[in-house]
């Protein structure tokens, strides 16, 4: 598997949100209970 490290792009946000929400919904890694909406993810995950 190749790994590319590059600066964050806004187009990455939906994939990041999907990964985050899958972990939250599994319930065994974060104390967060509810998945992030697109708006919440933009604020929480975006590096601006």
Residue pairs with C-beta under 8 A, 6 or more apart in sequence:
8 46
8 47
10 46
13 38
13 41
13 42
13 45
13 46
14 38
16 41
16 45
17 36
17 38
17 41
17 45
20 35
20 36
20 41
20 45
21 35
21 36
23 29
23 30
24 30
24 32
24 33
24 34
24 35
24 36
25 35
36 44
36 45
